[in-house]
Amino acid sequence: LSQPVRLICESVRAILEEAPPEISADLCDTGVTIVGGGALLFGIGEAVSDHLGVPARVAEDPLTAVARGTGILLDELDELCDGLGVEEDD
C-alpha cells in the first residue's frame, strides 16, 4: 500500500474502533462507501476492504457525494426532526 492509502485505512480503523457497537454491526452488514477526493486514489476501495475486513465501495461521484447528501438531509429536515421528536429550533 502507498503511504496515503495506508494512513487512510489506519484512520478509518481508529474511528470505527470508537464507534458504538450498533454502527460497527451495520458496517459489517452493509460495508462502507468511500467519498471525497481520497476516493480517487487508485485501489482505495480494495485496500479499505482488506484492511477493515468489510465490503467497501467508492461512491459513483465521490467528489460531490457529501454535498449531495447534505442537500438531501436539508430537504428532509422537517421529517427527520419529527421522527426524532426534536423541534427545529433546538
Secondary structure, DSSP 8 states (H G I E B T S, - for coil): --HHHHHHHHHHHHHHHHS-HHHHHHHHHH-EEE-SGGGGSTTHHHHHHHHHTS-EEE-SSTTTHHHHHHHHHHHTHHHHHHHHT--TT-
